[in-house]
Amino acid sequence: MAYPAAGDAPAARPALPTIPLSELAPFALFGSVLALLLLYFVGAEQGAVSLVGGSYIHEFVHDARHLLGFACH
Ligand SMILES: [Zn+2]
């Protein structure tokens, strides 16, 4: 492979595709809702604010709760 010399023209770069914000917004909103839902179940699904009865979800995400530094016990 030959390296370009100092006087050579720069190599053409491929054009990057652009995504309009109006097409990206629904996916960004859906991802944000999923992320907030996951954050709720990991960080706040316990006790008085619990949406699901019992401690199944709390125990399921218990290691993630400690890993992320949420108060637990
Ligand atoms: Zn704990």
PDB file of the backbone (N, CA, C, O) and the ligand in Angstrom, with CONECT records:
HET     ZN  A 101       1
ATOM      1  N   MET A   1       0.854  -1.184   0.000  1.00  0.00           N
ATOM      2  CA  MET A   1       0.000   0.000   0.000  1.00  0.00           C
ATOM      3  C   MET A   1       0.890   1.233   0.000  1.00  0.00           C
ATOM      4  O   MET A   1       1.835   1.343   0.781  1.00  0.00           O
ATOM      5  N   ALA A   2       0.569   2.143  -0.881  1.00  0.00           N
ATOM      6  CA  ALA A   2       1.367   3.365  -1.001  1.00  0.00           C
ATOM      7  C   ALA A   2       0.699   4.477  -0.208  1.00  0.00           C
ATOM      8  O   ALA A   2      -0.518   4.652  -0.250  1.00  0.00           O
ATOM      9  N   TYR A   3       1.503   5.203   0.495  1.00  0.00           N
ATOM     10  CA  TYR A   3       0.991   6.348   1.242  1.00  0.00           C
ATOM     11  C   TYR A   3       0.900   7.544   0.322  1.00  0.00           C
ATOM     12  O   TYR A   3       1.712   7.658  -0.596  1.00  0.00           O
ATOM     13  N   PRO A   4      -0.061   8.453   0.527  1.00  0.00           N
ATOM     14  CA  PRO A   4      -0.173   9.632  -0.346  1.00  0.00           C
ATOM     15  C   PRO A   4       1.028  10.558  -0.160  1.00  0.00           C
ATOM     16  O   PRO A   4       1.550  10.734   0.941  1.00  0.00           O
ATOM     17  N   ALA A   5       1.432  11.127  -1.261  1.00  0.00           N
ATOM     18  CA  ALA A   5       2.539  12.079  -1.220  1.00  0.00           C
ATOM     19  C   ALA A   5       2.025  13.429  -0.743  1.00  0.00           C
ATOM     20  O   ALA A   5       0.816  13.640  -0.647  1.00  0.00           O
ATOM     21  N   ALA A   6       2.930  14.329  -0.447  1.00  0.00           N
ATOM     22  CA  ALA A   6       2.550  15.629   0.107  1.00  0.00           C
ATOM     23  C   ALA A   6       1.706  16.448  -0.857  1.00  0.00           C
ATOM     24  O   ALA A   6       0.862  17.222  -0.405  1.00  0.00           O
ATOM     25  N   GLY A   7       1.894  16.312  -2.169  1.00  0.00           N
ATOM     26  CA  GLY A   7       1.157  17.126  -3.126  1.00  0.00           C
ATOM     27  C   GLY A   7      -0.109  16.489  -3.645  1.00  0.00           C
ATOM     28  O   GLY A   7      -0.802  17.095  -4.462  1.00  0.00           O
ATOM     29  N   ASP A   8      -0.443  15.274  -3.198  1.00  0.00           N
ATOM     30  CA  ASP A   8      -1.639  14.590  -3.712  1.00  0.00           C
ATOM     31  C   ASP A   8      -2.910  15.260  -3.207  1.00  0.00           C
ATOM     32  O   ASP A   8      -2.937  15.862  -2.133  1.00  0.00           O
ATOM     33  N   ALA A   9      -3.974  15.135  -4.023  1.00  0.00           N
ATOM     34  CA  ALA A   9      -5.276  15.660  -3.617  1.00  0.00           C
ATOM     35  C   ALA A   9      -5.838  14.765  -2.503  1.00  0.00           C
ATOM     36  O   ALA A   9      -5.608  13.556  -2.514  1.00  0.00           O
ATOM     37  N   PRO A  10      -6.568  15.341  -1.549  1.00  0.00           N
ATOM     38  CA  PRO A  10      -7.141  14.518  -0.474  1.00  0.00           C
ATOM     39  C   PRO A  10      -8.161  13.529  -1.027  1.00  0.00           C
ATOM     40  O   PRO A  10      -8.872  13.820  -1.988  1.00  0.00           O
ATOM     41  N   ALA A  11      -8.218  12.371  -0.410  1.00  0.00           N
ATOM     42  CA  ALA A  11      -9.152  11.339  -0.844  1.00  0.00           C
ATOM     43  C   ALA A  11     -10.587  11.784  -0.548  1.00  0.00           C
ATOM     44  O   ALA A  11     -10.859  12.435   0.461  1.00  0.00           O
ATOM     45  N   ALA A  12     -11.491  11.417  -1.450  1.00  0.00           N
ATOM     46  CA  ALA A  12     -12.894  11.784  -1.266  1.00  0.00           C
ATOM     47  C   ALA A  12     -13.492  10.970  -0.130  1.00  0.00           C
ATOM     48  O   ALA A  12     -13.269   9.762  -0.039  1.00  0.00           O
ATOM     49  N   ARG A  13     -14.242  11.624   0.725  1.00  0.00           N
ATOM     50  CA  ARG A  13     -14.906  10.940   1.839  1.00  0.00           C
ATOM     51  C   ARG A  13     -16.319  10.580   1.422  1.00  0.00           C
ATOM     52  O   ARG A  13     -16.959  11.340   0.696  1.00  0.00           O
ATOM     53  N   PRO A  14     -16.818   9.435   1.865  1.00  0.00           N
ATOM     54  CA  PRO A  14     -18.212   9.097   1.568  1.00  0.00           C
ATOM     55  C   PRO A  14     -19.151  10.016   2.348  1.00  0.00           C
ATOM     56  O   PRO A  14     -18.856  10.423   3.471  1.00  0.00           O
ATOM     57  N   ALA A  15     -20.274  10.327   1.733  1.00  0.00           N
ATOM     58  CA  ALA A  15     -21.242  11.212   2.390  1.00  0.00           C
ATOM     59  C   ALA A  15     -21.965  10.460   3.502  1.00  0.00           C
ATOM     60  O   ALA A  15     -22.391   9.322   3.310  1.00  0.00           O
ATOM     61  N   LEU A  16     -22.101  11.089   4.652  1.00  0.00           N
ATOM     62  CA  LEU A  16     -22.819  10.481   5.765  1.00  0.00           C
ATOM     63  C   LEU A  16     -24.311  10.716   5.586  1.00  0.00           C
ATOM     64  O   LEU A  16     -24.723  11.806   5.189  1.00  0.00           O
ATOM     65  N   PRO A  17     -25.123   9.711   5.873  1.00  0.00           N
ATOM     66  CA  PRO A  17     -26.571   9.925   5.766  1.00  0.00           C
ATOM     67  C   PRO A  17     -27.053  10.841   6.889  1.00  0.00           C
ATOM     68  O   PRO A  17     -26.572  10.768   8.020  1.00  0.00           O
ATOM     69  N   THR A  18     -27.993  11.685   6.562  1.00  0.00           N
ATOM     70  CA  THR A  18     -28.572  12.570   7.579  1.00  0.00           C
ATOM     71  C   THR A  18     -30.001  12.117   7.862  1.00  0.00           C
ATOM     72  O   THR A  18     -30.749  11.772   6.948  1.00  0.00           O
ATOM     73  N   ILE A  19     -30.363  12.123   9.133  1.00  0.00           N
ATOM     74  CA  ILE A  19     -31.709  11.726   9.554  1.00  0.00           C
ATOM     75  C   ILE A  19     -32.417  12.970  10.061  1.00  0.00           C
ATOM     76  O   ILE A  19     -31.950  13.591  11.015  1.00  0.00           O
ATOM     77  N   PRO A  20     -33.538  13.351   9.443  1.00  0.00           N
ATOM     78  CA  PRO A  20     -34.274  14.527   9.921  1.00  0.00           C
ATOM     79  C   PRO A  20     -34.786  14.310  11.342  1.00  0.00           C
ATOM     80  O   PRO A  20     -35.121  13.190  11.728  1.00  0.00           O
ATOM     81  N   LEU A  21     -34.841  15.375  12.100  1.00  0.00           N
ATOM     82  CA  LEU A  21     -35.279  15.285  13.495  1.00  0.00           C
ATOM     83  C   LEU A  21     -36.708  14.781  13.599  1.00  0.00           C
ATOM     84  O   LEU A  21     -37.049  14.089  14.558  1.00  0.00           O
ATOM     85  N   SER A  22     -37.559  15.118  12.617  1.00  0.00           N
ATOM     86  CA  SER A  22     -38.948  14.666  12.672  1.00  0.00           C
ATOM     87  C   SER A  22     -39.055  13.152  12.535  1.00  0.00           C
ATOM     88  O   SER A  22     -39.983  12.550  13.075  1.00  0.00           O
ATOM     89  N   GLU A  23     -38.120  12.527  11.820  1.00  0.00           N
ATOM     90  CA  GLU A  23     -38.139  11.066  11.709  1.00  0.00           C
ATOM     91  C   GLU A  23     -37.475  10.406  12.911  1.00  0.00           C
ATOM     92  O   GLU A  23     -37.772   9.255  13.231  1.00  0.00           O
ATOM     93  N   LEU A  24     -36.596  11.114  13.563  1.00  0.00           N
ATOM     94  CA  LEU A  24     -35.865  10.549  14.699  1.00  0.00           C
ATOM     95  C   LEU A  24     -36.650  10.685  16.009  1.00  0.00           C
ATOM     96  O   LEU A  24     -36.449   9.899  16.935  1.00  0.00           O
ATOM     97  N   ALA A  25     -37.537  11.672  16.089  1.00  0.00           N
ATOM     98  CA  ALA A  25     -38.230  11.995  17.339  1.00  0.00           C
ATOM     99  C   ALA A  25     -39.032  10.826  17.923  1.00  0.00           C
ATOM    100  O   ALA A  25     -38.934  10.594  19.128  1.00  0.00           O
ATOM    101  N   PRO A  26     -39.821  10.074  17.138  1.00  0.00           N
ATOM    102  CA  PRO A  26     -40.579   8.974  17.759  1.00  0.00           C
ATOM    103  C   PRO A  26     -39.686   7.921  18.393  1.00  0.00           C
ATOM    104  O   PRO A  26     -40.007   7.402  19.462  1.00  0.00           O
ATOM    105  N   PHE A  27     -38.576   7.601  17.756  1.00  0.00           N
ATOM    106  CA  PHE A  27     -37.666   6.607  18.322  1.00  0.00           C
ATOM    107  C   PHE A  27     -36.982   7.144  19.573  1.00  0.00           C
ATOM    108  O   PHE A  27     -36.773   6.404  20.535  1.00  0.00           O
ATOM    109  N   ALA A  28     -36.635   8.422  19.563  1.00  0.00           N
ATOM    110  CA  ALA A  28     -36.022   9.034  20.746  1.00  0.00           C
ATOM    111  C   ALA A  28     -37.013   9.067  21.905  1.00  0.00           C
ATOM    112  O   ALA A  28     -36.639   8.823  23.053  1.00  0.00           O
ATOM    113  N   LEU A  29     -38.277   9.370  21.605  1.00  0.00           N
ATOM    114  CA  LEU A  29     -39.309   9.383  22.650  1.00  0.00           C
ATOM    115  C   LEU A  29     -39.531   7.982  23.213  1.00  0.00           C
ATOM    116  O   LEU A  29     -39.624   7.810  24.428  1.00  0.00           O
ATOM    117  N   PHE A  30     -39.615   6.986  22.344  1.00  0.00           N
ATOM    118  CA  PHE A  30     -39.811   5.608  22.786  1.00  0.00           C
ATOM    119  C   PHE A  30     -38.632   5.138  23.637  1.00  0.00           C
ATOM    120  O   PHE A  30     -38.831   4.506  24.674  1.00  0.00           O
ATOM    121  N   GLY A  31     -37.435   5.436  23.213  1.00  0.00           N
ATOM    122  CA  GLY A  31     -36.255   5.064  23.991  1.00  0.00           C
ATOM    123  C   GLY A  31     -36.216   5.769  25.329  1.00  0.00           C
ATOM    124  O   GLY A  31     -35.807   5.183  26.331  1.00  0.00           O
ATOM    125  N   SER A  32     -36.640   7.028  25.355  1.00  0.00           N
ATOM    126  CA  SER A  32     -36.655   7.774  26.612  1.00  0.00           C
ATOM    127  C   SER A  32     -37.674   7.189  27.583  1.00  0.00           C
ATOM    128  O   SER A  32     -37.401   7.080  28.779  1.00  0.00           O
ATOM    129  N   VAL A  33     -38.847   6.814  27.075  1.00  0.00           N
ATOM    130  CA  VAL A  33     -39.866   6.214  27.941  1.00  0.00           C
ATOM    131  C   VAL A  33     -39.365   4.887  28.504  1.00  0.00           C
ATOM    132  O   VAL A  33     -39.544   4.609  29.690  1.00  0.00           O
ATOM    133  N   LEU A  34     -38.742   4.072  27.664  1.00  0.00           N
ATOM    134  CA  LEU A  34     -38.196   2.799  28.144  1.00  0.00           C
ATOM    135  C   LEU A  34     -37.108   3.025  29.190  1.00  0.00           C
ATOM    136  O   LEU A  34     -37.051   2.312  30.192  1.00  0.00           O
ATOM    137  N   ALA A  35     -36.251   4.007  28.960  1.00  0.00           N
ATOM    138  CA  ALA A  35     -35.171   4.283  29.902  1.00  0.00           C
ATOM    139  C   ALA A  35     -35.725   4.776  31.236  1.00  0.00           C
ATOM    140  O   ALA A  35     -35.239   4.374  32.294  1.00  0.00           O
ATOM    141  N   LEU A  36     -36.738   5.644  31.195  1.00  0.00           N
ATOM    142  CA  LEU A  36     -37.334   6.129  32.438  1.00  0.00           C
ATOM    143  C   LEU A  36     -38.057   5.009  33.180  1.00  0.00           C
ATOM    144  O   LEU A  36     -38.015   4.947  34.409  1.00  0.00           O
ATOM    145  N   LEU A  37     -38.719   4.126  32.438  1.00  0.00           N
ATOM    146  CA  LEU A  37     -39.389   2.992  33.059  1.00  0.00           C
ATOM    147  C   LEU A  37     -38.375   2.077  33.735  1.00  0.00           C
ATOM    148  O   LEU A  37     -38.597   1.619  34.855  1.00  0.00           O
ATOM    149  N   LEU A  38     -37.274   1.815  33.064  1.00  0.00           N
ATOM    150  CA  LEU A  38     -36.217   0.987  33.647  1.00  0.00           C
ATOM    151  C   LEU A  38     -35.620   1.668  34.872  1.00  0.00           C
ATOM    152  O   LEU A  38     -35.358   1.016  35.883  1.00  0.00           O
ATOM    153  N   LEU A  39     -35.407   2.975  34.785  1.00  0.00           N
ATOM    154  CA  LEU A  39     -34.868   3.723  35.927  1.00  0.00           C
ATOM    155  C   LEU A  39     -35.825   3.667  37.111  1.00  0.00           C
ATOM    156  O   LEU A  39     -35.391   3.552  38.257  1.00  0.00           O
ATOM    157  N   TYR A  40     -37.143   3.749  36.836  1.00  0.00           N
ATOM    158  CA  TYR A  40     -38.106   3.651  37.920  1.00  0.00           C
ATOM    159  C   TYR A  40     -38.034   2.276  38.583  1.00  0.00           C
ATOM    160  O   TYR A  40     -37.962   2.181  39.808  1.00  0.00           O
ATOM    161  N   PHE A  41     -38.052   1.218  37.784  1.00  0.00           N
ATOM    162  CA  PHE A  41     -38.077  -0.121  38.372  1.00  0.00           C
ATOM    163  C   PHE A  41     -36.789  -0.430  39.120  1.00  0.00           C
ATOM    164  O   PHE A  41     -36.821  -1.128  40.134  1.00  0.00           O
ATOM    165  N   VAL A  42     -35.673   0.069  38.649  1.00  0.00           N
ATOM    166  CA  VAL A  42     -34.415  -0.183  39.349  1.00  0.00           C
ATOM    167  C   VAL A  42     -34.297   0.698  40.592  1.00  0.00           C
ATOM    168  O   VAL A  42     -33.848   0.235  41.640  1.00  0.00           O
ATOM    169  N   GLY A  43     -34.696   1.959  40.478  1.00  0.00           N
ATOM    170  CA  GLY A  43     -34.395   2.899  41.542  1.00  0.00           C
ATOM    171  C   GLY A  43     -35.493   3.179  42.526  1.00  0.00           C
ATOM    172  O   GLY A  43     -35.198   3.594  43.646  1.00  0.00           O
ATOM    173  N   ALA A  44     -36.775   2.972  42.167  1.00  0.00           N
ATOM    174  CA  ALA A  44     -37.837   3.438  43.053  1.00  0.00           C
ATOM    175  C   ALA A  44     -38.939   2.427  43.290  1.00  0.00           C
ATOM    176  O   ALA A  44     -39.847   2.700  44.075  1.00  0.00           O
ATOM    177  N   GLU A  45     -38.901   1.284  42.653  1.00  0.00           N
ATOM    178  CA  GLU A  45     -39.961   0.291  42.826  1.00  0.00           C
ATOM    179  C   GLU A  45     -39.787  -0.414  44.169  1.00  0.00           C
ATOM    180  O   GLU A  45     -39.209  -1.498  44.251  1.00  0.00           O
ATOM    181  N   GLN A  46     -40.294   0.221  45.204  1.00  0.00           N
ATOM    182  CA  GLN A  46     -40.135  -0.349  46.537  1.00  0.00           C
ATOM    183  C   GLN A  46     -41.062   0.378  47.489  1.00  0.00           C
ATOM    184  O   GLN A  46     -41.232   1.593  47.385  1.00  0.00           O
ATOM    185  N   GLY A  47     -41.653  -0.339  48.398  1.00  0.00           N
ATOM    186  CA  GLY A  47     -42.417   0.267  49.479  1.00  0.00           C
ATOM    187  C   GLY A  47     -43.673   0.987  49.036  1.00  0.00           C
ATOM    188  O   GLY A  47     -44.470   0.441  48.274  1.00  0.00           O
ATOM    189  N   ALA A  48     -43.855   2.227  49.516  1.00  0.00           N
ATOM    190  CA  ALA A  48     -45.087   2.969  49.294  1.00  0.00           C
ATOM    191  C   ALA A  48     -45.299   3.342  47.832  1.00  0.00           C
ATOM    192  O   ALA A  48     -46.446   3.497  47.412  1.00  0.00           O
ATOM    193  N   VAL A  49     -44.241   3.493  47.041  1.00  0.00           N
ATOM    194  CA  VAL A  49     -44.400   3.891  45.645  1.00  0.00           C
ATOM    195  C   VAL A  49     -44.389   2.686  44.705  1.00  0.00           C
ATOM    196  O   VAL A  49     -44.269   2.843  43.490  1.00  0.00           O
ATOM    197  N   SER A  50     -44.511   1.517  45.254  1.00  0.00           N
ATOM    198  CA  SER A  50     -44.451   0.303  44.446  1.00  0.00           C
ATOM    199  C   SER A  50     -45.710   0.153  43.600  1.00  0.00           C
ATOM    200  O   SER A  50     -46.824   0.287  44.106  1.00  0.00           O
ATOM    201  N   LEU A  51     -45.532  -0.125  42.317  1.00  0.00           N
ATOM    202  CA  LEU A  51     -46.663  -0.341  41.416  1.00  0.00           C
ATOM    203  C   LEU A  51     -47.095  -1.800  41.406  1.00  0.00           C
ATOM    204  O   LEU A  51     -48.270  -2.104  41.203  1.00  0.00           O
ATOM    205  N   VAL A  52     -46.162  -2.683  41.620  1.00  0.00           N
ATOM    206  CA  VAL A  52     -46.429  -4.120  41.581  1.00  0.00           C
ATOM    207  C   VAL A  52     -46.297  -4.662  42.992  1.00  0.00           C
ATOM    208  O   VAL A  52     -45.304  -4.412  43.676  1.00  0.00           O
ATOM    209  N   GLY A  53     -47.310  -5.409  43.424  1.00  0.00           N
ATOM    210  CA  GLY A  53     -47.286  -5.959  44.766  1.00  0.00           C
ATOM    211  C   GLY A  53     -46.170  -6.971  44.964  1.00  0.00           C
ATOM    212  O   GLY A  53     -45.675  -7.572  44.011  1.00  0.00           O
ATOM    213  N   GLY A  54     -45.787  -7.143  46.215  1.00  0.00           N
ATOM    214  CA  GLY A  54     -44.717  -8.091  46.516  1.00  0.00           C
ATOM    215  C   GLY A  54     -43.355  -7.481  46.277  1.00  0.00           C
ATOM    216  O   GLY A  54     -43.231  -6.290  45.991  1.00  0.00           O
ATOM    217  N   SER A  55     -42.342  -8.308  46.396  1.00  0.00           N
ATOM    218  CA  SER A  55     -40.978  -7.805  46.247  1.00  0.00           C
ATOM    219  C   SER A  55     -40.256  -8.494  45.095  1.00  0.00           C
ATOM    220  O   SER A  55     -39.026  -8.534  45.066  1.00  0.00           O
ATOM    221  N   TYR A  56     -41.015  -9.037  44.148  1.00  0.00           N
ATOM    222  CA  TYR A  56     -40.383  -9.767  43.053  1.00  0.00           C
ATOM    223  C   TYR A  56     -39.516  -8.851  42.191  1.00  0.00           C
ATOM    224  O   TYR A  56     -38.375  -9.193  41.878  1.00  0.00           O
ATOM    225  N   ILE A  57     -40.039  -7.712  41.814  1.00  0.00           N
ATOM    226  CA  ILE A  57     -39.275  -6.801  40.947  1.00  0.00           C
ATOM    227  C   ILE A  57     -38.095  -6.222  41.709  1.00  0.00           C
ATOM    228  O   ILE A  57     -37.001  -6.086  41.162  1.00  0.00           O
ATOM    229  N   HIS A  58     -38.318  -5.884  42.961  1.00  0.00           N
ATOM    230  CA  HIS A  58     -37.216  -5.353  43.765  1.00  0.00           C
ATOM    231  C   HIS A  58     -36.075  -6.359  43.849  1.00  0.00           C
ATOM    232  O   HIS A  58     -34.909  -6.000  43.686  1.00  0.00           O
ATOM    233  N   GLU A  59     -36.412  -7.601  44.099  1.00  0.00           N
ATOM    234  CA  GLU A  59     -35.366  -8.618  44.201  1.00  0.00           C
ATOM    235  C   GLU A  59     -34.722  -8.894  42.849  1.00  0.00           C
ATOM    236  O   GLU A  59     -33.530  -9.193  42.776  1.00  0.00           O
ATOM    237  N   PHE A  60     -35.514  -8.792  41.768  1.00  0.00           N
ATOM    238  CA  PHE A  60     -34.974  -9.056  40.437  1.00  0.00           C
ATOM    239  C   PHE A  60     -33.930  -8.017  40.044  1.00  0.00           C
ATOM    240  O   PHE A  60     -32.931  -8.356  39.410  1.00  0.00           O
ATOM    241  N   VAL A  61     -34.148  -6.759  40.410  1.00  0.00           N
ATOM    242  CA  VAL A  61     -33.216  -5.687  40.029  1.00  0.00           C
ATOM    243  C   VAL A  61     -32.307  -5.282  41.194  1.00  0.00           C
ATOM    244  O   VAL A  61     -31.675  -4.226  41.156  1.00  0.00           O
ATOM    245  N   HIS A  62     -32.248  -6.116  42.215  1.00  0.00           N
ATOM    246  CA  HIS A  62     -31.534  -5.739  43.427  1.00  0.00           C
ATOM    247  C   HIS A  62     -30.046  -5.474  43.186  1.00  0.00           C
ATOM    248  O   HIS A  62     -29.505  -4.502  43.713  1.00  0.00           O
ATOM    249  N   ASP A  63     -29.388  -6.304  42.414  1.00  0.00           N
ATOM    250  CA  ASP A  63     -27.963  -6.098  42.151  1.00  0.00           C
ATOM    251  C   ASP A  63     -27.730  -4.817  41.347  1.00  0.00           C
ATOM    252  O   ASP A  63     -26.768  -4.090  41.593  1.00  0.00           O
ATOM    253  N   ALA A  64     -28.611  -4.549  40.391  1.00  0.00           N
ATOM    254  CA  ALA A  64     -28.481  -3.314  39.609  1.00  0.00           C
ATOM    255  C   ALA A  64     -28.683  -2.099  40.494  1.00  0.00           C
ATOM    256  O   ALA A  64     -28.018  -1.078  40.319  1.00  0.00           O
ATOM    257  N   ARG A  65     -29.598  -2.209  41.441  1.00  0.00           N
ATOM    258  CA  ARG A  65     -29.838  -1.109  42.380  1.00  0.00           C
ATOM    259  C   ARG A  65     -28.574  -0.786  43.175  1.00  0.00           C
ATOM    260  O   ARG A  65     -28.222   0.385  43.321  1.00  0.00           O
ATOM    261  N   HIS A  66     -27.903  -1.789  43.678  1.00  0.00           N
ATOM    262  CA  HIS A  66     -26.677  -1.558  44.429  1.00  0.00           C
ATOM    263  C   HIS A  66     -25.547  -1.084  43.528  1.00  0.00           C
ATOM    264  O   HIS A  66     -24.746  -0.235  43.918  1.00  0.00           O
ATOM    265  N   LEU A  67     -25.488  -1.638  42.320  1.00  0.00           N
ATOM    266  CA  LEU A  67     -24.448  -1.236  41.377  1.00  0.00           C
ATOM    267  C   LEU A  67     -24.560   0.239  41.032  1.00  0.00           C
ATOM    268  O   LEU A  67     -23.542   0.917  40.893  1.00  0.00           O
ATOM    269  N   LEU A  68     -25.784   0.750  40.890  1.00  0.00           N
ATOM    270  CA  LEU A  68     -25.986   2.148  40.508  1.00  0.00           C
ATOM    271  C   LEU A  68     -26.018   3.095  41.698  1.00  0.00           C
ATOM    272  O   LEU A  68     -26.112   4.308  41.513  1.00  0.00           O
ATOM    273  N   GLY A  69     -25.942   2.567  42.917  1.00  0.00           N
ATOM    274  CA  GLY A  69     -25.840   3.408  44.093  1.00  0.00           C
ATOM    275  C   GLY A  69     -27.148   3.915  44.649  1.00  0.00           C
ATOM    276  O   GLY A  69     -27.153   4.884  45.408  1.00  0.00           O
ATOM    277  N   PHE A  70     -28.273   3.284  44.291  1.00  0.00           N
ATOM    278  CA  PHE A  70     -29.546   3.692  44.868  1.00  0.00           C
ATOM    279  C   PHE A  70     -29.637   3.183  46.307  1.00  0.00           C
ATOM    280  O   PHE A  70     -29.098   2.128  46.642  1.00  0.00           O
ATOM    281  N   ALA A  71     -30.318   3.940  47.136  1.00  0.00           N
ATOM    282  CA  ALA A  71     -30.506   3.519  48.521  1.00  0.00           C
ATOM    283  C   ALA A  71     -31.392   2.290  48.547  1.00  0.00           C
ATOM    284  O   ALA A  71     -32.381   2.208  47.818  1.00  0.00           O
ATOM    285  N   CYS A  72     -31.037   1.348  49.378  1.00  0.00           N
ATOM    286  CA  CYS A  72     -31.789   0.087  49.381  1.00  0.00           C
ATOM    287  C   CYS A  72     -32.069  -0.356  50.815  1.00  0.00           C
ATOM    288  O   CYS A  72     -33.209  -0.263  51.269  1.00  0.00           O
ATOM    289  N   HIS A  73     -31.079  -0.822  51.519  1.00  0.00           N
ATOM    290  CA  HIS A  73     -31.268  -1.321  52.876  1.00  0.00           C
ATOM    291  C   HIS A  73     -30.040  -1.002  53.710  1.00  0.00           C
ATOM    292  O   HIS A  73     -29.993  -1.338  54.893  1.00  0.00           O
TER     293      HIS A  73
HETATM  294 ZN    ZN A 101     -30.123  -4.022  48.792  1.00  0.00          ZN2+
END
